[in-house]
Amino acid sequence: MAYRAIAPSYHGSVSKLTGRINANELAQAFDLKPQAFGPDLVLAPRSQAFLFLDTVRRFAQSAEPAILPEHVPPHGALRAASPAVLRAVQAHAVAGAQKLWGHMVNPTDLMPLGHDGYLKLWALPRPLLGADFILLDEAQDTNPVVLGVLADQEAQMVYVGDKYQQIYEWRGAVNAMETIRTDGEVQLTLSFRFGEAIASLASQVLYQLGATAPLKGNPKVRSRIGEVQPDAVLARSNAATMNAVIEALDSGLTPHLVGGTKELKALLRGVVALKAGQPCDVPDFFGFANWEDVVEFARSEEGAHLLTFVNLVESLGERRLLWALGRTVDEDRANLMISTGHKAKGREWKSVRLLDDFMRSKPTAYFGRS
């Protein structure tokens, strides 16, 4: 793949600003070859390209002015790699990411810059905003690159957020509500969504996390906690939502998966690829040559986050899971909604069932990533 100039400036090219390049295309563009890191880790061209892309993404979302080893994501097999192997991979990834970023910011190059890229490019010269007051909503889920710009402003800042509701850490967000210092603080504790029964139980959970002010339920709303015929089923993990889909289908229900099935199908197709001995660009499977290695990794402390998904695949099979996801329907045709906690944010249902994977996780893990 050759990149040639089509415009004197990327400012005039929508595809330059908003386009994307995938790992396969980047591997071809950079003419990447298989690369060995120690005796047990060989990264295919596609895997290297994926690592370059994700390293640039993490750099673009950070407040750092340059690409650093800490921007290299510890995906998959890298979680259990030796320090020497990890350092070698990081050096390779940083060099590849620097090369990629150079193409991205070159206005005469067709390499797409993307949304994260142009935000970073705008933030690097530390711009000053012509405003007297700045209000930042959802401050618990703000990228460091944005917080870095706001820290340079002379305007009066108002941060609005809830440090116990951070759900996008996995997308590079940081919890500004835990780090900022302000001259004043006001707590909003009265909910308009639910009644006192839910508020009381939620307060008990929040106390475990260090909260001191109890939630107050809406006195005009009657809530109860107990067995229900749910309108929606909420889970902490994607693996648990797949289990819920199968359970719903077995019960004769017609489920809808909030956010769609694309992400989960990609995960399962990654399983298919690994079982065929082919590399894939699923982050959790990064660096693994086959499915057996993933199964073994999931039994370790570093891979515990994969255990529920691996057990599901091992017990039901990836093809049955793909079949089940194919049986989900659009929201207007469904009689049961199924969602992870973070995808359900902002939505409301009359009756909700919480799956037990919330109970098996630490409270800090739940509120840190959904």
VOTORLO-354702 format. One record per residue (C-alpha): residue number from 1; x, y negated, z negated. Coordinates in steps of 0.25 Angstrom, whole numbers, plus 5000, padded with zeros to 4 digits. Each point is the difference from the previous one (the first is absolute). Layout:
<pt marfi="NUM" px="X" py="Y" pz="Z"/>
...
//
This chain:
<pt marfi="1" px="5000" py="5000" pz="5000"/>
<pt marfi="2" px="5006" py="4987" pz="5004"/>
<pt marfi="3" px="4996" py="4986" pz="4994"/>
<pt marfi="4" px="5000" py="4989" pz="5009"/>
<pt marfi="5" px="4996" py="4985" pz="4998"/>
<pt marfi="6" px="4986" py="4996" pz="5005"/>
<pt marfi="7" px="4999" py="4987" pz="4994"/>
<pt marfi="8" px="5009" py="4989" pz="4995"/>
<pt marfi="9" px="4995" py="5001" pz="4986"/>
<pt marfi="10" px="4993" py="5010" pz="4992"/>
<pt marfi="11" px="4990" py="4989" pz="4996"/>
<pt marfi="12" px="4994" py="5002" pz="5013"/>
<pt marfi="13" px="4998" py="5015" pz="5000"/>
<pt marfi="14" px="4989" py="5006" pz="4992"/>
<pt marfi="15" px="5006" py="5014" pz="5001"/>
<pt marfi="16" px="5013" py="4995" pz="4995"/>
<pt marfi="17" px="4993" py="4994" pz="4987"/>
<pt marfi="18" px="4990" py="5011" pz="4997"/>
<pt marfi="19" px="5004" py="5012" pz="5008"/>
<pt marfi="20" px="5006" py="5013" pz="4994"/>
<pt marfi="21" px="5011" py="5010" pz="5004"/>
<pt marfi="22" px="4999" py="5015" pz="4995"/>
<pt marfi="23" px="5011" py="5009" pz="4996"/>
<pt marfi="24" px="5000" py="5007" pz="5013"/>
<pt marfi="25" px="5002" py="4988" pz="5008"/>
<pt marfi="26" px="5011" py="4994" pz="4991"/>
<pt marfi="27" px="5007" py="5013" pz="5000"/>
<pt marfi="28" px="5000" py="4999" pz="5016"/>
<pt marfi="29" px="5004" py="4985" pz="5000"/>
<pt marfi="30" px="5012" py="5002" pz="4990"/>
<pt marfi="31" px="5004" py="5014" pz="5007"/>
<pt marfi="32" px="5001" py="5006" pz="4986"/>
<pt marfi="33" px="5006" py="5014" pz="4999"/>
<pt marfi="34" px="4998" py="5010" pz="4988"/>
<pt marfi="35" px="5008" py="4996" pz="4988"/>
<pt marfi="36" px="5005" py="5009" pz="4989"/>
<pt marfi="37" px="5001" py="4995" pz="4986"/>
<pt marfi="38" px="5007" py="5010" pz="4991"/>
<pt marfi="39" px="4998" py="5015" pz="5003"/>
<pt marfi="40" px="4985" py="5000" pz="4997"/>
<pt marfi="41" px="4994" py="4988" pz="5006"/>
<pt marfi="42" px="4999" py="4997" pz="5015"/>
<pt marfi="43" px="4992" py="4989" pz="5005"/>
<pt marfi="44" px="4994" py="5001" pz="5014"/>
<pt marfi="45" px="4999" py="4987" pz="5009"/>
<pt marfi="46" px="4986" py="4998" pz="4997"/>
<pt marfi="47" px="5002" py="5001" pz="4985"/>
<pt marfi="48" px="5012" py="4990" pz="5001"/>
<pt marfi="49" px="4991" py="4990" pz="5007"/>
<pt marfi="50" px="4989" py="5002" pz="4990"/>
<pt marfi="51" px="5010" py="4997" pz="4989"/>
<pt marfi="52" px="5005" py="4987" pz="5007"/>
<pt marfi="53" px="4986" py="4995" pz="5002"/>
<pt marfi="54" px="4996" py="5002" pz="4986"/>
<pt marfi="55" px="5013" py="4994" pz="4995"/>
<pt marfi="56" px="4997" py="4987" pz="5008"/>
<pt marfi="57" px="4985" py="5001" pz="4995"/>
<pt marfi="58" px="5005" py="5000" pz="4985"/>
<pt marfi="59" px="5010" py="4989" pz="5003"/>
<pt marfi="60" px="4990" py="4991" pz="5007"/>
<pt marfi="61" px="4990" py="5002" pz="4988"/>
<pt marfi="62" px="5011" py="4997" pz="4990"/>
<pt marfi="63" px="5006" py="4986" pz="4995"/>
<pt marfi="64" px="5014" py="5004" pz="5004"/>
<pt marfi="65" px="5007" py="4992" pz="5011"/>
<pt marfi="66" px="5008" py="5013" pz="5006"/>
<pt marfi="67" px="4997" py="5015" pz="5002"/>
<pt marfi="68" px="5006" py="5007" pz="4988"/>
<pt marfi="69" px="5001" py="5015" pz="4996"/>
<pt marfi="70" px="4988" py="4999" pz="4990"/>
<pt marfi="71" px="4991" py="4997" pz="5012"/>
<pt marfi="72" px="5003" py="5014" pz="5005"/>
<pt marfi="73" px="4987" py="5008" pz="4996"/>
<pt marfi="74" px="5003" py="5012" pz="4991"/>
<pt marfi="75" px="4990" py="5009" pz="5009"/>
<pt marfi="76" px="4999" py="5015" pz="4999"/>
<pt marfi="77" px="5013" py="5007" pz="4999"/>
<pt marfi="78" px="5007" py="4988" pz="4996"/>
<pt marfi="79" px="4994" py="5000" pz="4987"/>
<pt marfi="80" px="5008" py="5013" pz="4996"/>
<pt marfi="81" px="5013" py="4996" pz="5008"/>
<pt marfi="82" px="5013" py="4999" pz="4994"/>
<pt marfi="83" px="5006" py="4986" pz="4997"/>
<pt marfi="84" px="5010" py="5002" pz="5011"/>
<pt marfi="85" px="4990" py="5005" pz="5010"/>
<pt marfi="86" px="4991" py="4988" pz="4996"/>
<pt marfi="87" px="5011" py="4990" pz="5002"/>
<pt marfi="88" px="5003" py="5005" pz="5014"/>
<pt marfi="89" px="4985" py="5000" pz="5004"/>
<pt marfi="90" px="4999" py="4986" pz="4994"/>
<pt marfi="91" px="5012" py="4995" pz="5008"/>
<pt marfi="92" px="4995" py="5006" pz="5013"/>
<pt marfi="93" px="4986" py="4994" pz="4998"/>
<pt marfi="94" px="5005" py="4986" pz="4996"/>
<pt marfi="95" px="5008" py="5000" pz="5013"/>
<pt marfi="96" px="4989" py="5005" pz="5008"/>
<pt marfi="97" px="4990" py="4990" pz="4994"/>
<pt marfi="98" px="5009" py="4988" pz="5002"/>
<pt marfi="99" px="5001" py="5004" pz="5014"/>
<pt marfi="100" px="4985" py="5001" pz="5001"/>
<pt marfi="101" px="4998" py="4987" pz="4993"/>
<pt marfi="102" px="5010" py="4993" pz="5010"/>
<pt marfi="103" px="4991" py="5005" pz="5011"/>
<pt marfi="104" px="4987" py="4996" pz="4993"/>
<pt marfi="105" px="5004" py="4985" pz="4998"/>
<pt marfi="106" px="5007" py="4998" pz="5013"/>
<pt marfi="107" px="4990" py="4991" pz="5008"/>
<pt marfi="108" px="5004" py="5006" pz="5013"/>
<pt marfi="109" px="4999" py="5015" pz="4996"/>
<pt marfi="110" px="4987" py="5007" pz="5002"/>
<pt marfi="111" px="5002" py="5008" pz="4987"/>
<pt marfi="112" px="4987" py="4997" pz="4992"/>
<pt marfi="113" px="5001" py="4991" pz="4988"/>
<pt marfi="114" px="4987" py="5004" pz="4993"/>
<pt marfi="115" px="4992" py="4993" pz="4989"/>
<pt marfi="116" px="5010" py="5004" pz="4989"/>
<pt marfi="117" px="5011" py="4995" pz="5009"/>
<pt marfi="118" px="4995" py="4986" pz="5003"/>
<pt marfi="119" px="4996" py="4998" pz="4985"/>
<pt marfi="120" px="5014" py="5003" pz="4996"/>
<pt marfi="121" px="5006" py="4991" pz="5011"/>
<pt marfi="122" px="4991" py="4989" pz="4996"/>
<pt marfi="123" px="5004" py="5002" pz="4985"/>
<pt marfi="124" px="5015" py="5001" pz="5002"/>
<pt marfi="125" px="5003" py="4985" pz="5002"/>
<pt marfi="126" px="4992" py="4998" pz="4986"/>
<pt marfi="127" px="4989" py="4991" pz="5006"/>
<pt marfi="128" px="4993" py="4989" pz="4992"/>
<pt marfi="129" px="4985" py="4999" pz="5000"/>
<pt marfi="130" px="4993" py="4987" pz="5000"/>
<pt marfi="131" px="4991" py="5003" pz="4989"/>
<pt marfi="132" px="4997" py="4994" pz="4986"/>
<pt marfi="133" px="4993" py="5013" pz="4995"/>
<pt marfi="134" px="5002" py="5014" pz="5005"/>
<pt marfi="135" px="4991" py="5012" pz="4995"/>
<pt marfi="136" px="5004" py="5014" pz="5002"/>
<pt marfi="137" px="4989" py="5011" pz="4999"/>
<pt marfi="138" px="5003" py="5014" pz="4997"/>
<pt marfi="139" px="5013" py="4996" pz="4995"/>
<pt marfi="140" px="5003" py="5015" pz="4994"/>
<pt marfi="141" px="5001" py="5004" pz="5015"/>
<pt marfi="142" px="5009" py="4990" pz="5006"/>
<pt marfi="143" px="5013" py="5003" pz="5009"/>
<pt marfi="144" px="5013" py="4994" pz="4994"/>
<pt marfi="145" px="5002" py="4992" pz="5013"/>
<pt marfi="146" px="4987" py="4992" pz="4997"/>
<pt marfi="147" px="5004" py="4999" pz="4985"/>
<pt marfi="148" px="5013" py="4995" pz="5004"/>
<pt marfi="149" px="4995" py="4989" pz="5009"/>
<pt marfi="150" px="4990" py="4996" pz="4989"/>
<pt marfi="151" px="5011" py="4999" pz="4990"/>
<pt marfi="152" px="5007" py="4989" pz="5008"/>
<pt marfi="153" px="4987" py="4991" pz="5000"/>
<pt marfi="154" px="4999" py="4987" pz="4992"/>
<pt marfi="155" px="4984" py="5002" pz="5000"/>
<pt marfi="156" px="4992" py="5004" pz="4988"/>
<pt marfi="157" px="4998" py="5015" pz="5001"/>
<pt marfi="158" px="4988" py="5008" pz="4995"/>
<pt marfi="159" px="5001" py="5015" pz="5000"/>
<pt marfi="160" px="4988" py="5008" pz="5000"/>
<pt marfi="161" px="5001" py="5015" pz="4998"/>
<pt marfi="162" px="4999" py="5012" pz="4990"/>
<pt marfi="163" px="5013" py="5007" pz="4997"/>
<pt marfi="164" px="4993" py="5013" pz="4998"/>
<pt marfi="165" px="4994" py="5001" pz="5014"/>
<pt marfi="166" px="5013" py="5000" pz="5008"/>
<pt marfi="167" px="4997" py="5011" pz="5011"/>
<pt marfi="168" px="5009" py="4996" pz="5011"/>
<pt marfi="169" px="5014" py="5002" pz="4994"/>
<pt marfi="170" px="5002" py="5011" pz="5011"/>
<pt marfi="171" px="4999" py="4989" pz="5010"/>
<pt marfi="172" px="5011" py="4991" pz="4994"/>
<pt marfi="173" px="4991" py="4992" pz="4991"/>
<pt marfi="174" px="5005" py="4996" pz="4986"/>
<pt marfi="175" px="4992" py="4996" pz="4988"/>
<pt marfi="176" px="5002" py="4985" pz="4999"/>
<pt marfi="177" px="4990" py="5000" pz="4988"/>
<pt marfi="178" px="5011" py="5007" pz="4992"/>
<pt marfi="179" px="5012" py="4991" pz="5004"/>
<pt marfi="180" px="4995" py="4986" pz="5001"/>
<pt marfi="181" px="5000" py="4990" pz="4988"/>
<pt marfi="182" px="4989" py="4989" pz="5000"/>
<pt marfi="183" px="4997" py="4989" pz="4991"/>
<pt marfi="184" px="4986" py="5005" pz="4998"/>
<pt marfi="185" px="4992" py="5013" pz="5001"/>
<pt marfi="186" px="4985" py="5003" pz="5001"/>
<pt marfi="187" px="4994" py="5014" pz="4999"/>
<pt marfi="188" px="4987" py="5003" pz="5008"/>
<pt marfi="189" px="4994" py="5012" pz="4993"/>
<pt marfi="190" px="4985" py="5000" pz="5003"/>
<pt marfi="191" px="4997" py="5010" pz="5012"/>
<pt marfi="192" px="4988" py="4997" pz="5009"/>
<pt marfi="193" px="5001" py="5014" pz="5006"/>
<pt marfi="194" px="4997" py="5010" pz="4988"/>
<pt marfi="195" px="4994" py="5000" pz="4987"/>
<pt marfi="196" px="5005" py="5002" pz="4986"/>
<pt marfi="197" px="5002" py="5015" pz="5000"/>
<pt marfi="198" px="5010" py="5000" pz="5011"/>
<pt marfi="199" px="5007" py="4987" pz="4994"/>
<pt marfi="200" px="5002" py="5007" pz="4987"/>
<pt marfi="201" px="5006" py="5012" pz="5006"/>
<pt marfi="202" px="5009" py="4992" pz="5009"/>
<pt marfi="203" px="5004" py="4992" pz="4988"/>
<pt marfi="204" px="5005" py="5012" pz="4993"/>
<pt marfi="205" px="5009" py="5004" pz="5013"/>
<pt marfi="206" px="5005" py="4986" pz="5000"/>
<pt marfi="207" px="5004" py="5000" pz="4986"/>
<pt marfi="208" px="5009" py="5012" pz="5003"/>
<pt marfi="209" px="5007" py="4991" pz="5010"/>
<pt marfi="210" px="5002" py="4988" pz="4990"/>
<pt marfi="211" px="4988" py="4992" pz="5003"/>
<pt marfi="212" px="4995" py="4992" pz="4988"/>
<pt marfi="213" px="4987" py="4994" pz="5005"/>
<pt marfi="214" px="4988" py="5009" pz="5002"/>
<pt marfi="215" px="4992" py="5000" pz="5013"/>
<pt marfi="216" px="4985" py="4995" pz="4998"/>
<pt marfi="217" px="4989" py="5007" pz="5008"/>
<pt marfi="218" px="4989" py="4992" pz="5008"/>
<pt marfi="219" px="4989" py="5000" pz="4990"/>
<pt marfi="220" px="4990" py="5000" pz="5012"/>
<pt marfi="221" px="5006" py="5013" pz="5005"/>
<pt marfi="222" px="4997" py="5014" pz="4994"/>
<pt marfi="223" px="5011" py="5010" pz="5001"/>
<pt marfi="224" px="5002" py="5014" pz="4995"/>
<pt marfi="225" px="5011" py="5010" pz="5000"/>
<pt marfi="226" px="4997" py="5015" pz="5002"/>
<pt marfi="227" px="4996" py="5010" pz="5011"/>
<pt marfi="228" px="4995" py="4994" pz="5012"/>
<pt marfi="229" px="4996" py="5003" pz="5015"/>
<pt marfi="230" px="5010" py="4991" pz="5006"/>
<pt marfi="231" px="4999" py="4990" pz="5011"/>
<pt marfi="232" px="5015" py="5000" pz="5001"/>
<pt marfi="233" px="5012" py="5008" pz="4995"/>
<pt marfi="234" px="5013" py="4993" pz="4996"/>
<pt marfi="235" px="5013" py="5007" pz="4999"/>
<pt marfi="236" px="5014" py="4995" pz="4997"/>
<pt marfi="237" px="5007" py="5008" pz="5011"/>
<pt marfi="238" px="4998" py="5002" pz="5015"/>
<pt marfi="239" px="5001" py="5015" pz="4997"/>
<pt marfi="240" px="4989" py="5000" pz="4990"/>
<pt marfi="241" px="4991" py="4993" pz="5011"/>
<pt marfi="242" px="5002" py="5011" pz="5009"/>
<pt marfi="243" px="4996" py="5010" pz="4990"/>
<pt marfi="244" px="4988" py="4992" pz="4997"/>
<pt marfi="245" px="4996" py="5000" pz="5015"/>
<pt marfi="246" px="5001" py="5015" pz="5000"/>
<pt marfi="247" px="4992" py="5001" pz="4988"/>
<pt marfi="248" px="4989" py="4991" pz="5006"/>
<pt marfi="249" px="4999" py="5008" pz="5013"/>
<pt marfi="250" px="4999" py="5013" pz="4992"/>
<pt marfi="251" px="4988" py="4993" pz="4993"/>
<pt marfi="252" px="4993" py="4996" pz="5012"/>
<pt marfi="253" px="5003" py="4986" pz="4999"/>
<pt marfi="254" px="5005" py="4990" pz="5011"/>
<pt marfi="255" px="5012" py="4993" pz="4995"/>
<pt marfi="256" px="5007" py="4987" pz="5005"/>
<pt marfi="257" px="5014" py="4997" pz="4996"/>
<pt marfi="258" px="5002" py="4986" pz="4997"/>
<pt marfi="259" px="5012" py="4994" pz="5009"/>
<pt marfi="260" px="4999" py="5011" pz="5010"/>
<pt marfi="261" px="5007" py="5013" pz="5002"/>
<pt marfi="262" px="5012" py="4995" pz="5008"/>
<pt marfi="263" px="5010" py="5000" pz="4989"/>
<pt marfi="264" px="4996" py="5014" pz="4995"/>
<pt marfi="265" px="5000" py="5006" pz="5013"/>
<pt marfi="266" px="5014" py="4994" pz="5003"/>
<pt marfi="267" px="5004" py="5007" pz="4987"/>
<pt marfi="268" px="4995" py="5013" pz="5004"/>
<pt marfi="269" px="5005" py="4999" pz="5014"/>
<pt marfi="270" px="5014" py="4998" pz="4993"/>
<pt marfi="271" px="4998" py="5014" pz="4993"/>
<pt marfi="272" px="4997" py="5006" pz="5013"/>
<pt marfi="273" px="5013" py="4994" pz="5006"/>
<pt marfi="274" px="5008" py="5005" pz="4988"/>
<pt marfi="275" px="4995" py="5014" pz="5001"/>
<pt marfi="276" px="5004" py="5000" pz="5015"/>
<pt marfi="277" px="5014" py="4995" pz="4995"/>
<pt marfi="278" px="4998" py="4986" pz="5006"/>
<pt marfi="279" px="5003" py="4987" pz="4993"/>
<pt marfi="280" px="4989" py="4990" pz="4997"/>
<pt marfi="281" px="4999" py="4985" pz="4996"/>
<pt marfi="282" px="4991" py="5003" pz="4988"/>
<pt marfi="283" px="5007" py="4992" pz="4988"/>
<pt marfi="284" px="4998" py="5011" pz="4990"/>
<pt marfi="285" px="5006" py="5011" pz="5009"/>
<pt marfi="286" px="5012" py="4991" pz="5004"/>
<pt marfi="287" px="5013" py="5008" pz="5002"/>
<pt marfi="288" px="4994" py="5014" pz="4999"/>
<pt marfi="289" px="5002" py="5010" pz="5011"/>
<pt marfi="290" px="4989" py="5009" pz="4997"/>
<pt marfi="291" px="4987" py="5002" pz="4991"/>
<pt marfi="292" px="5007" py="5010" pz="4991"/>
<pt marfi="293" px="5010" py="4989" pz="4995"/>
<pt marfi="294" px="4988" py="4991" pz="4997"/>
<pt marfi="295" px="4993" py="5011" pz="4992"/>
<pt marfi="296" px="5013" py="5002" pz="4992"/>
<pt marfi="297" px="5002" py="4985" pz="4998"/>
<pt marfi="298" px="4986" py="4998" pz="4995"/>
<pt marfi="299" px="5003" py="5010" pz="4989"/>
<pt marfi="300" px="5011" py="4990" pz="4995"/>
<pt marfi="301" px="4999" py="4988" pz="4991"/>
<pt marfi="302" px="5003" py="4991" pz="5012"/>
<pt marfi="303" px="4990" py="5006" pz="5008"/>
<pt marfi="304" px="4988" py="5001" pz="4990"/>
<pt marfi="305" px="4992" py="4989" pz="5007"/>
<pt marfi="306" px="4999" py="5010" pz="5012"/>
<pt marfi="307" px="4995" py="5012" pz="4992"/>
<pt marfi="308" px="4985" py="4998" pz="5001"/>
<pt marfi="309" px="5001" py="4999" pz="5015"/>
<pt marfi="310" px="5009" py="5012" pz="5002"/>
<pt marfi="311" px="4992" py="5008" pz="4991"/>
<pt marfi="312" px="4988" py="4996" pz="5009"/>
<pt marfi="313" px="5007" py="5004" pz="5013"/>
<pt marfi="314" px="5005" py="5013" pz="4994"/>
<pt marfi="315" px="4986" py="5004" pz="4995"/>
<pt marfi="316" px="4991" py="4995" pz="5011"/>
<pt marfi="317" px="5009" py="4998" pz="5012"/>
<pt marfi="318" px="5003" py="4988" pz="5008"/>
<pt marfi="319" px="4991" py="5004" pz="5012"/>
<pt marfi="320" px="4988" py="5002" pz="4990"/>
<pt marfi="321" px="5003" py="4986" pz="4994"/>
<pt marfi="322" px="5001" py="4994" pz="5014"/>
<pt marfi="323" px="4986" py="5006" pz="5003"/>
<pt marfi="324" px="4994" py="4995" pz="4988"/>
<pt marfi="325" px="5005" py="4986" pz="5003"/>
<pt marfi="326" px="4994" py="5001" pz="5014"/>
<pt marfi="327" px="4986" py="5003" pz="4993"/>
<pt marfi="328" px="5000" py="4986" pz="4993"/>
<pt marfi="329" px="4990" py="4990" pz="5006"/>
<pt marfi="330" px="4999" py="4985" pz="5001"/>
<pt marfi="331" px="4995" py="4993" pz="4988"/>
<pt marfi="332" px="4986" py="4997" pz="5005"/>
<pt marfi="333" px="4998" py="5015" pz="5002"/>
<pt marfi="334" px="5005" py="5005" pz="4987"/>
<pt marfi="335" px="4993" py="5004" pz="4987"/>
<pt marfi="336" px="5013" py="5000" pz="4992"/>
<pt marfi="337" px="5012" py="4990" pz="5000"/>
<pt marfi="338" px="5014" py="5005" pz="4996"/>
<pt marfi="339" px="5011" py="4991" pz="4998"/>
<pt marfi="340" px="5013" py="4998" pz="4992"/>
<pt marfi="341" px="5000" py="4989" pz="4990"/>
<pt marfi="342" px="5008" py="4990" pz="5007"/>
<pt marfi="343" px="4991" py="5001" pz="5013"/>
<pt marfi="344" px="4988" py="4999" pz="4991"/>
<pt marfi="345" px="5004" py="4986" pz="4995"/>
<pt marfi="346" px="4989" py="4989" pz="5002"/>
<pt marfi="347" px="4989" py="5011" pz="5003"/>
<pt marfi="348" px="4988" py="5004" pz="4992"/>
<pt marfi="349" px="4992" py="5012" pz="4998"/>
<pt marfi="350" px="4989" py="5003" pz="4991"/>
<pt marfi="351" px="5005" py="5013" pz="4995"/>
<pt marfi="352" px="5015" py="5004" pz="5000"/>
<pt marfi="353" px="5007" py="5013" pz="4997"/>
<pt marfi="354" px="5015" py="4999" pz="4996"/>
<pt marfi="355" px="5008" py="5012" pz="5003"/>
<pt marfi="356" px="5010" py="5006" pz="4990"/>
<pt marfi="357" px="5013" py="4996" pz="5007"/>
<pt marfi="358" px="4998" py="4987" pz="4992"/>
<pt marfi="359" px="5000" py="5007" pz="4987"/>
<pt marfi="360" px="5013" py="5008" pz="5004"/>
<pt marfi="361" px="5008" py="4988" pz="5003"/>
<pt marfi="362" px="5006" py="4990" pz="4990"/>
<pt marfi="363" px="4992" py="4987" pz="4999"/>
<pt marfi="364" px="5012" py="4992" pz="5005"/>
<pt marfi="365" px="5001" py="5009" pz="5012"/>
<pt marfi="366" px="4985" py="4998" pz="5003"/>
<pt marfi="367" px="5000" py="4985" pz="4999"/>
<pt marfi="368" px="5014" py="4999" pz="5007"/>
<pt marfi="369" px="4996" py="5008" pz="5013"/>
<pt marfi="370" px="4987" py="5005" pz="5005"/>
//
